[in-house]
Amino acid sequence: MSTPFIAPRRLAAVLVAALCASLLTPMATRAVPTSLSVALPLGEYPTYILPFTPASEASRTNLSYFQSSLYRPLYVVGRGPLLGVQADLSPAEPPVFSNGNTTATVTMKGWNFSNGEVIDGRSVVFFFNLWRAAPALFHDTLSSSVMPNQISSVTASGSTVTITTAVAVQPDWFVQNVLARVTPLPMAWDRTSLTALAGSAQCSSNLTSFTQATARAACGSPARPALGRGESGVVKFLRTRAADRSTYVADDPIWGVTSGPWRLLSYDVKRVAPVVLVPSPTYDGPVKAPVAQLRLVPFSTLEGERTALQNGTVDVGYLGATDVQPPSAKYPNGRIVATALRARVVARYTPLWMSTFAVVNFDPTTGSSPLLRQLYFRQALQSSLNQSALISGLYGRLAYANWSAVPAFPGSPALGTATNPYPYNVVRAKKYLTDNGWTVPVRGVATCVRDAGCGSGVPKGTSASITYKYFNAGPLVSQRLAFEQAGWAQIGIQVNLVPIESTSRLVRECVSGSPGTAWQICELSPWAYFPDTYPSGEALFHSTSPANIGSFRDTTMDAIVTATSLGSEPLGTRYAAYSATQLPVLYQPNRGALVAWSKRLKAALGPSPTETFLPEFFHP
């Protein structure tokens, strides 16, 4: 048997030590402040309260800031600068795996919902049954060959829930990317109307068989327009109520039943006023809310947020790259430039748990270049991309090098023994080309001169020219790409930069593959490992994944990805290195988050690389 918990890493020892010292101080000796105000991510507002969330509502504001504050997930992943599952903050004990990792036994700690119900095995079964009944309505459903179809049964007996799978699972993957996405639900929600008795729908009961038909008989069904049928049962009741934001009130008989450290006090259906949360007096977790009110404040511009930080109406918010000077020995997180702002807040930087890259198109039917289908050509591009210069220059050292789908995060064991296979080296980059039949002039574009050609689809006489589409989000993006373009020109590769005026058009051109929108390289948003924090590749690079928008097809990659999810192989064994050496994408530096913290906060966890929001640790 094994217990798959990643030990939290000490990424900021001094900060953590300060936190521990704070937690040892009895709360009774401190005056409880009236409120704490935290800025929401720019341009966002909570829009969905039900923690069975469709993809259209799966923003970090909904999942992390809003839902997890009210309804604690089965396992909390991340705590300030720490990675991994946080056992003490989770309502369940660490799972025990047996039967060759086909059985996971989870024991609940006996915490309570705010209405007095015990958070027990049935609370977990409830969520799984909903998921089995309506997998397409949950944002974290994987491909049909994975979850929840590979789950054979989920049964509760008192405080214990037993989950069996049809195949062996990688324990760390199963905990962080499956169980941590499960939120125990109260029986008060297990009904089809407010007049029905709690638990009367039986969606929280053990199913006779964990099939979709059986789950739908208990929980209801999603809409099936082709059959002329709408949603039904518990599925319809909860989703209809969640869509009606006028129900987001303190005394709502559904949303008012909480399990987290906070409960809802007020919500603005116009999405203008702050969302106000207050401490839940029934919360059984180890860290209680330290303030009388938590205000989640929306902002439409960074300038407005900066003003609120400066005048003290917001305690925690975001900063822009130009708001701080580069880090130094005295100011390791960078020094805030504006004097008035610096008087109120300090800057804190965290690298984010993500992989930043430009997507390479391998599909000839949507305009893929034969050049990019040659590994040596991608090696030349990656080896001539000077990430170190970008990090120390343009990014002011507030970024870190990225060369694998597994983040090269300080202290992360997920990399195993993998190292950067293509560090910046212009000589080596040129050699990748010349060894494969190219001439590289001192100035100008390289040409294929080998009579037999320079790879499949690359005949003699081909010029080394490709296109690179991107959303021009501002000067930082255009400056970075101009710098990279010059670096590629040094080895004779002409990269034609094509700015796109909107992200929606970029997605249309590069993701949907619409006729007439041929593309070769597209720079989309970074791949953030949130809410799935185990950086495996079933979504990114498996041949069957709809998120594999570059159409990278590789049987070895498929086998490795499967072994790291439905298998027993850690990421560091092969996946981290293989995703680095094969270059299914063109890796870019990983930027981090710059967060401003009010000087009145005596102790706080600091920014979270996994975007885990735990305001109960913010102590004014």
N, C-alpha and C positions, 0 to 999 in steps of 0.2 A: 504493500500500500504506500501511497505517496501523498504528500500535501503540497500542492503546487503554488506556493506563495513566493513571489520575488521579494527578497529582503529590501526594504527601503534604502536607497543610496544616499549618502551624505554629500549632496552637491553644494551645500553652503553650511559648513559646520558651525561657523560663528553665529549665523542666523538661527539655526536650529537650537543651539545652546541657549541663545537669548529667549527663544520661545519656551523651552523647557523651564527656564527660570521663572518666566512669567506664569506658566501654568501651576507652578508650585506655590504661588502666592494665593492665599485663600481669597475667593471672590468676596466673601463677606466683609473683608477689610477695605474694599474699594467702593466708592460711590458709583452707582450704576448710571452711566450717561443716558441722556434722553434718546439720542438717535445716532445712527451711523449712515452716511450717504455714500453710495457706490454708483459710479457711472456704468450704465449698460454699454455693451459694444455699440460703436457708432452706427446710428441709423436703425437700431433694432429696438423692439419692444416685445415683451412676452405676449404670445398670441395663442398658446395651446397649453392647457393645464393637465390634461390626461396623460399619464406617463406610459401610455401605449400609443406612441406618436407616429403618424405617417411621415413619409419622406418629405412631403411638402412643408411640414412644420418642424423639421428636425434641425433647428438652429441651435447654436450654443446658448443663446439667451433662454430659449425654451427648456432645453435639456439640462443645462448646468445651473444657470442663475435662478430659474423659476422652479421647475419641477423637483429637482433633487433637494432643494431647500425645504420643500413641503413633504415630499415623499422619498424617503431614503432608499436607494437601490440595495439589492441584495449584498453587493460588495462595492465598497468605495475604493476607487483607484486614484492614487495621487494625493499628496498633502503638501501644499506649498511647493518647495523645490524638490520634494521627494517623488520618486516614481514607485510603481508597484501597488499591490493591494494593501489597504490599511485595515488590518484585522480588527483593531479596537473600535473603529468608527463604523464597522459593518454590523448589521443586525443578525448576521449568521456567522457561525464558527467556520474556520477554514474547511473546505470540503475534503473528504477522504475518497481517493480513487482506488478501485479494486477491479477484479476480474479483467485484468489486462487493459485497464483504463477504458472499460465499457460501462462502468458503474460509478456514479458520483453520489456520495451520501452527504447531505447537507443538514446540519443541526442548527436550528434557530436558537437564539439566546434568550427568548422569552420576553423581549421588549413588547410594548403595547402600542396600538393605535390610539389616537386621542379620544376615541369613544369608549375605550376600555377593552376592545377586542385584543386578543393576543396575536402578535405577528408569528404565526405558526406555519406548519407545512402546507396547510390549505391555502394560505395567502400566496405562497409560491406557485402551487398548482393552478390557482386562479389565473395568474399571468400566462403560464405555459399553455393552458387550455384556450385562452383568448388567441394566443399566437398561432396555435395549431388550427383554430377555426378560421382565422383571417390573416394569414401570413403577409399578404400584399399590403395590409394596412399598417404594418409595423416597419419603421424605417430601417431597422437593423437586420431584416431578413436577408440571408445570403441566398446564393443560387439554389434552385430546387434540389440539387444533388447534395446540399449540405444541411443547413438548419432552416426550419425545424424538422425537415423530412428524415434526417438521420437519428432523430430521437424516437426510441421505441416505446418508452413509458415514463410517466412522471406520477409518482404516487406519494401521498402524505400519510403519516401516522403520527399524530400528536405534533411534537416539535421537529420531527424528522421528515425530510423529503428525499426520495430516492429517484435518481434520474438514470435511465439506462439508454445507451446508444447502440445503433446497429453496427457501428464500427468503432474501433479504438480511437480515442481523441488525444491530442496533445494537451496535457493538463493545464499548462500556463495559458495556452490559447483558449481553452474552453472556459476557464475562469474569467479572463479579462475581456474576451470578445463575445461570450455568450452569457454566462451567469451574471457578470457585472452589469449587463444591460437589462436584467430582470428586476422589476420593482414589485415587491410583495403588495398585494391589493387587499383591502378589507372586504369582509362579507357584506358590509353595508352597501357596497357597489354591485353586488351579485343579485341583480333584479332587473326587471324590464320596465318598471315605472316607480315613481315615488310612493305610490300607494301599496306596492307589493312589499312583502316581508323581505328583510335582509336575508340573503342566501337562498331565496326561494327559486331562483333560476337554475341552481345546481351547477353553475359554471365553475365554482370553486371546489367541486367534489372530484374524487378520483374517477376517471373515465374507465369504462369496462375495457376499452382498447384505445390507444392513443392514435386514432385515425382522424382524418379531417371530418369525415361524416359524423363520427361520434361526438367530436368537439362541437360541431355546428348544431347538433341536436341539443346540446346543453347551453351553448353560448350564443347561438345565432349565427347568421351568415353575413358576409359583405354583399354589397349590391352586385347583381348579375344582370346588367342591362340587356344582354343578348337573349336572356330568358324572360325579360320583362319583370324582373324582381328587384326590389329594393333591399336595403339592409334590414336585419331582423334581430330580435332577441336582445341580449346584453350588449352585443356589438352596437346595435342601433341606439340603444338607450344611452350608453356612455358617450358615443361619438356625437350624437345629436346634442347632448348637453354640453359637451366640450366646445362644440361649434358656436354655442350661444354664450357669448362672453358676459352677458348680463348676469349669468349664474356665478361669476367669479366674485363672490361676496363672502364675508367672514362666516356667516351662519348657514351657508349652503349645506343641505343634508348629505351631499355627496362630497364636494371638494373640501368641505370643512372637516372631514375625517382624515387626519394627517398622520404621518409617522416620522417626520423629520423634526429638526430643532426649531423650525419656524412654522407659523400659520399665517394665512392671508388676512389682512385687515382691510385694505382698500385696493381697488383696481379701476383704472380709467378706460372705459370702452373706446374713448376717442384717442387713446394712446398718447396723451400729452402729459398728464400729471404722473408723478412717480408711483410705482407700485410700492405699497407699504406692507411689510411683514412685521409680525411681532413674535416674541418667544412663545413656544409651545410649552405650557407648564407640565405636560404629560410626557415629554420626550425623555426616553430612557438612556440615550447615548451618553458617553463620558464627558463631552464638552457642551455646556449649555450656552445659549445665546447671551452675550454680555451686555446688550443694550436693550432699551425699552422698545425701540423701533429700528427697523432696517429699511431704508429708502433706496429703491432701485430706480435711478434717475436716467431718463432717456435724453439723448442729444442728437441733433442732426448735423452738427459741424464740430470739428476739432477745436475751432476757435471758441465756440460757446462753452465747450467743456473746459478749455484752458482758463477761461474767465471764471468759471465756477470754482475751479481748483484754487485760483489765485485769491478769490474773495472768501474762501472757506466754506462755501455752501455744499461742496462735495469733498469727501475725505479720500476717496480712492478713484482714480481715473486713468486715462491713457494719455501718453505723450507722443508727439511726432518726432521723427528722426532729427529735425532741425532744432528741437527744443533743448537738446543736451550737447555738451562738448564730449569728445571722445574720452573713454575711461582712462584713468591714471592711477598711480599708486594711492593717492589721497582719495580719489573718487572712483572706485572700481566699477560703479554703475554709470559713470558719466556725471558731469556737473551741469545742472540746469542753467541755461543761459540767462533768462530773464530774472532780474534781481527780485522783483515783487513776487514772482512765482516761487523762486528759490527760498524766499522767506517763509512760505507756507508749507511746501512739500519737499520731499526728497525723491530722487529717481531710483527706480529699481528695475534691473534688466534680468530677463530670463530667456535662455534659449528655448525654443518651442520643440515639442516632440512631433516632428514632421519630416517630410522629405520634399525638397523643392526641386522641380525639374521642368524641362520643356519636353513635351510629348513628341516622339518620333513616329511618323506614319509609315507602317510596314505594308499597308494595303494598296496594291497597284490600282485597284478599281477606284480609289479616291485620290489619286494623284501622287502616291508615294514615289520618291526618287530612287532609282536603282542604286545611286551612290550611298544613300542612307541604309540600304539593306546590306551593305558590306560592313562587317564588323571593323575592319581596319580603318574605314573612313570615319566611323563613330569614335574609334580610339584616337584618331588624329584630332577630331574636334574637341574631345574631352581633355586631351593632354595639352592643348593650346589655350585652355580656358583658365586664366590666372585667378583662381579664387582667393588666394592669399592677398593679392594686391587689392582686390575688391573689398575684402573684409577690413584690411587695415586702412584703406583709403576712403572709398565712397561710403562704406558702412560704419566708419569710425570704430571698428573693432566690436560692434554690437551685432555680430553674426558669427556663425561657425561653419567650417568646411563640410560639404555634403558630397558623398561619392557612392552612396548605396541607398537602396530602398529602406534599409534599416538605418535610422538616424545615427550618425557618428557622434552621439551624445556623450559628454564627459562622464566617464565612469559607468557607462551602460554595458552590462554583460551580454546584451543581445547580439553584439557584433562578433562575439567569440574571438577567434584569432584573425579575423579579416582585417586587411589593411588597404589603404587607397591604392588601387592598381595603376591609376593614371594621374600621378601628381603632375603639376605644371612643368613641362619640359619641351621647349620649342624644337630642339634638335631631335628628340625622340618622336615628336609629332610629325615632323617632316619625313622621318625615316619610315613611318607607317605608310606614307604615300609612295615614296621612292622605291621601297621594297616591293610594292605592288604595281609597278609599271608607270608611275607618274614622273613627270619632270616638274620641279618647283622652281620658277624663276626668282631672281632677286626681288623683282617687283612684278606684279601682275598675277594672273590666274594660272594655277597648275593645269597641266594637260596630260591625259592618258596617252602614252606613246608606245605601249606594248602592242605588238601586232595581234596577239590573241585577245586583247582587251584587258581590262582591269577588274574583272569580276563579272558575274552574271548580269547581263543587261547594260554593261558599261563598255562600249566598243572603243577602239582606238580613235583618238581625236576628241573624246569627250572632255569638256571643261568642268572644273571643280566648282560648280555654282549651284546653290540651293536657296530656297526661300524660308523665311522665319517669320511667322505671324505672331502678333502680340497685342494686348490691350495697353494702350499708352496711358497708364494711370498717373503719370506725372514725370517731372524732371529726373527723379531717381531711376526710374525704369529706363528712360531713353538714354541717360548717361551710362548706365551699366551696359546696355546693349551696344552702344557705340564703342565702348571700351572693348567689349568682347569681339565685336566685328573687326576691330583693328587687329586684335590678337589672331583671329582666324586668317586675316589677310596676310599675316606674316608667313604663314605656311602655304599660301597660294589658294586658300579656299575663299571664294566669294560668297558671302552670306547676305542675301538681299532682305533687308528688314522691311516688313509690311505692317505698319501700325493699323489697328482696327479701332474704330471710334467707340465701340460699346462692347461690353462683355457678352451681351445677348447675341450679337452678331458673330463674335468670335466663337461662341459655343455652337451656333448654327453651322458655321463654316468648318469647324474642326471636329465636332462631335457627331453631328447628325449625318455628315457626309452627303449633304444635299447636292443635287446635280449642279455642275458649274462652280462648285466651291472646292476645287482641288487644293490640297495642302501637303506640305512636307514636314515642317516642324511648327508646332503650336505651343505657345507658352500660356498655360492656364493657371489656376490657383494652386498653391502648394498643397500637397497631400498631407493633411493633418491627421494624426492618429488619435482622433476623437470622434465619436465616443468609444470606438474600438481601439484600445491602447496597446494591444499586442501587435507589433508591426509586421504581421504576416502578409503574404501576397496573393491570397485567394481572390481578392477584389481587383487588385492592380494588374496582375500579369498572367493569371490563369487564362488559358485559351477560351474557356466558356464564359468568362465574366463579362457582363455588359459594360463594366467600368473600364475594361481594357480597350480604351478608345483608339490606341495606336495600332491595334490588331497584332500585337507581338505574339507570335505562335512558336512555342519551343517545347518539345516533349520533355526535355530534362527539367525545364522550369516548372512544368505542370506536375511532374513527379515530386519535385522538391517542395512545392507549395502544398501539395496534398500531404506529404510527410510531416509538415510543420503545423498542420491543422488536424486532419484525420489520420494521425500517426503519432509517433513519439519523438520526433526529431526537433531539437532546439533550433532556433533561428540561426545561431552562430555556427552550426555544423556545416551548412552549405548555403543557405539562402542569402545571408548577408554578403558573402563573397561572390556568389553567382550573379546576383542582381547588380553587383558592382562591375564585374568583368565583362558581362554580356551587353551592358549598356542598352537596355530596352528603352531608356530615356536619356536625355542629356542633363546631367546633374548640375544644379546651381547652388550657390551658398544658401544656407538656412538662416534667415533672419529671426530675431526674437521679438519679444514684447517689451516695450518700455512703459512702465506703470509708475504713476505718481502716487505717493503715500503721504497723507497729512502727518505733519510732525507731532500732532496730538495723539497719534496711535503709538502707544507705549510698546506694544508687541503685536506682530502679525506674521503670518507665515511667509509672506512674499508671493510674487507671481507664480503661477503653476504652469509648468511645461505642458501638462495634459489638460489645461484649462478647467481644472476641478475647482469649483467655487465653494469655499467653506468659510463664510463670513462669521461663524461663531468663534473663529480664532482671532478675529480682529478686535483688539482690546484698546479702546480709547483711554 
